[in-house]
Amino acid sequence: MADDLSAFNADLLAFIEHLDDVIKPDNVARGMQPALQCVGLEHVALGWLPPPDLQWPNFLLVHTMSEEWLKAYAEGGHYDVDPIAQRLRGATEPFVWRAIDYEQDPDPKVKEVMGVRRQFGLLHGFAIPILAHDGGGFVSLSGGTQPFDVRAKFAVRLMSLCAFQRVRTLVAESIAPQQGLTEREREVLTWIAAGKSSWEIGGILHITKRTVDAHAKSAVHKLGAVNRAQAVAIALREQAIAV
């Protein structure tokens, strides 16, 4: 175990030393993994703490989770009842969790979501809230067979804070060189954030669905996002729109 901690500390220092050289947000998350694996953690999810009306996964910025897990989590509507997510939204300090601790939970929905975690090998984790005047964010780390070495909590928290700040900087930089959103693009993103389809937005704004899609595509490009969900998250974070 001491060797694992030594390896973690070496990888942590290398991660922080080269963090400014990372130019893609996804690579920040992937860059955390070698060190985290030394202390029993494998997967990373990093994002903004969501406003009340913003749905999963619109606020998730980068992650190393499997697409199968994300699909199962989204289709099951698990975020709204996930005890880890619920606790993280109100937390001021990091906390460790174990899926096995919820096996006898009286709420069947809680047992279900934690059961799904176990099915995908997510047996334990460490969740770190990132507090800030503008809402902050979170870093959620999870692992499988090797228990999380809690002696590394402080160092993992440091790594997570550094990673979150780098992702935040890269997101901001991706917006800065781009032309600002037009009023119509902001309107379209606002209605997307409210859960409306392109067809519904067209009816609200009295424009065609094709025009709505064109405005959405333009907004995604300007914000440096990969899809509409991420564009909404970025626009909300940068206060380009409000819900």
N, C-alpha and C positions, 0 to 999 in steps of 0.2 A: 504493500500500500504506500509506503514511503517513496518507492520508486515512481509510482503513479503520480504522486504529488510533485515530485521533482520534475517529471516530464511535463506535467500541467504547467508548472511555473515557467519552465523554459518556453513552452509553446505560447503562454500568455504574453510573455515579454516580447516574443517575436511578432505576435499578432498586433500588439499595441505599437511596436516600433514601425511596422510597415502599413499601419492602418491608413495613413494619409495617402498612400500610393494606390489604394483601392478606389476605382472609379465607377464601379457598378454596385448598387445597393444589394443585389442578390449575392454578390461575391463577399460582402461583409458577413452575411449569415453563414455561407459555406466556409469562410475563413475561421469561424469560431469552432467548427466541429473537431478538428484534430485535438485541440486542448481539452474540450469538453468531454471527449471520449475517454480521456485519462481518469476522469472522476465520476464516470457512470452516466453521463448525459450524452445524448446523440442528436436530438432534433431541436431546431430553433424556430420560433415564431415571434415576429417583432412587428409592432404596429402602434397606432394611436389609440388612446382610450376613447371609445366611441361616444358621440352625442347620443341622447336617448332614442332618437328615431333612425339612427343609422344601423343597418342590418349587416350581419356577418355575410361575406368576408370583406365588405367595403373598406374596413379600417385596417386590414392586414396588409402590411407593406412588403415584407420579405419573409420567407420561410424555407425550411428544408424538409417539410412534411411530404408524405406521399400524396399523389393526386387521389388515390383511392380513399385515403383517410379524410381528405378535405371534402370529397364528394359525399361520403357516408355521414360526415358531421353536418354538412349543409342540408342534405336531403332529409336527415332525421330531425332537423330543427333543434339540434342539441344546444346551440349557443345560449338560448334563452333560459335553459334549466341547468346548464353546466355549473357545478358548484365551484370549480376552479375559476371560471370566468367571473362568476358572481363575487367571489371573494376578492379577486384581483381588482375589480372595479372600485372597491371600497378600501383597498389596502394602502397603507403608508409604508409598510416594511415588507421585504421579501419573505416568502414562506415556502416550506417544503410540503409536498403532498404525496400520498400513496393511494393508488387506485383501490387496493385491498381494504382500506379503511372505510370505504363506502359500500361494501358488499351487503351490509345489513341496514343500509339507510332506509327509513320508512317511506321515502318518496320513490315510487317505482321509476319515475322519469330520471331521477338522479342515478339510480342503480343502472338504468339502461345506458346512459351516456358514459358512465365509468366502465360499464361492461364492454362498450364499443372500444374504449381506450385499450382495455386489456387485450381485446381481439387483435388489435394492431400493434401489440407489443409495447404500449406506452404505460408502463407499470408505475412510474413515479416521476416526479419532476420538481423543478424549482422555478417559482414565478417571481418576477421582479417588477414592481410598479416604478414608473419613471415620473416623478412629480415635477410639474412646471406650472407657471402662472397661466399658461394658455391651454391647460388641460392635460398635458403630459402624454405618456404612452406606457408601453409594457414590453417586457421581454419574457417569453415563456419557453422554458427549456424542459425537455422530457427525455426519459431513458427507458431501458429495458431490463436485461438480466442482471447487470452489475449495479448494485445499489449506489445511489448518489453519496459520495464522500462529503459529509456535511462539514468537514474541516476546511473545505475549499469554498465555503459560502461567501466569504468576504471577497476573495479573488474573483470568483465567478460574477459576483455583483459588479465589481470594477470592470471586468471585461464587457458585461452587458451594457453598462452605462456608456462606455467608450463606443461600443458598436451602435447603440441607439443614436448617439450624437453624430456619428459618421453618416449613418443612413439619413438622418434628418438634414445634414448639410448637403448630401448628394441630391436629395429630393429638391431642396431649395435651389441648388445650382441648376438643376434640370429645368426649372421654371424660369429663372432669371433671364436667360438669353432669348426666350421665346416671346413672340408678340402677345400682348395681353388678350384676354378673352373678350369677345364682343358681348354686348348686352344679351343678344339672342342665345349665344353659347352658354352664358351664365343661367339663363332661364331654363334651357334644356337640361343642364346638369342639375339644377335645383329640383326639377320634376323627376329626373332619374333617381336622385337621392330619396325622393318621396315614394319610390317604388312604382312609378308609372311606366308603362310600355311606350315605345315610339308611337304606336297608333294612338294611344290615349293622349300623349303629349301633343301630337298634331291637332287633335280635336280641341284641346285646351288653348293652344296658341294660334289656332286657325291657319295652320300650315300643313303640308303633306307629310306623310310618314317619311318619304324619301328625303325631304328637307330636314326633318328632325335628325335622321341618321347622319346626314352630311354635317350638321352642326356638332353632333356628338363626336363624330370622327375627327373633326377639326380641333375640338377641345381636348380630346385624348392626345393628339399630336402635340399641341401647344404646351400641355402640362407634362410632357415627357412620360406619360403613363403607358401601360401595356393594354389596358382595357377600360371600359366605362367605370367599373367599380373603383379601380385605383384612381382614375381621374376625379371621381367624386370625393374620395378620401383626401386627395391632394388639395382640391379646390376648397374643401371645408377647412382643412388645416391652415391654408394660406388666407382664409377669410375672403376668398373670391366669391363664395356663395354662402348662404345661411339656410338652415332648416328650422 
